[in-house]
Amino acid sequence: MTTARTPLTPERLRDLILGLRVDGDRVEHVKVIERAGFMWIGAYVAIRDLRSAELNLADLCGRAAARLDGWEIIQQWDV
């Protein structure tokens, strides 16, 4: 058995996020890019209220981060 991990690419992170969605998230499209050592996540959330959309996406990203050893979310807004 090897201790090597499969590198996390933007595509793999996108697939993980999409795979963790539940109906209540209302997250439809997800785009992940890597810049300066950070993974930036953009998504279309089918909710009119911006604050609710941010919270839903933050919750989904939190579920994804919990599955990734050593990963944490760096937030730019007060959730």
Sequence and secondary structure as in RCSB ss.txt:
>XXXX:A:sequence
MTTARTPLTPERLRDLILGLRVDGDRVEHVKVIERAGFMWIGAYVAIRDLRSAELNLADLCGRAAARLDGWEIIQ
QWDV
>XXXX:A:secstr
         HHHHHHHHHHT  GGG EEEEEEEEETTEEEEEEEE  S HHHHHHHHHHHHHHHHHTSTT     
SS  
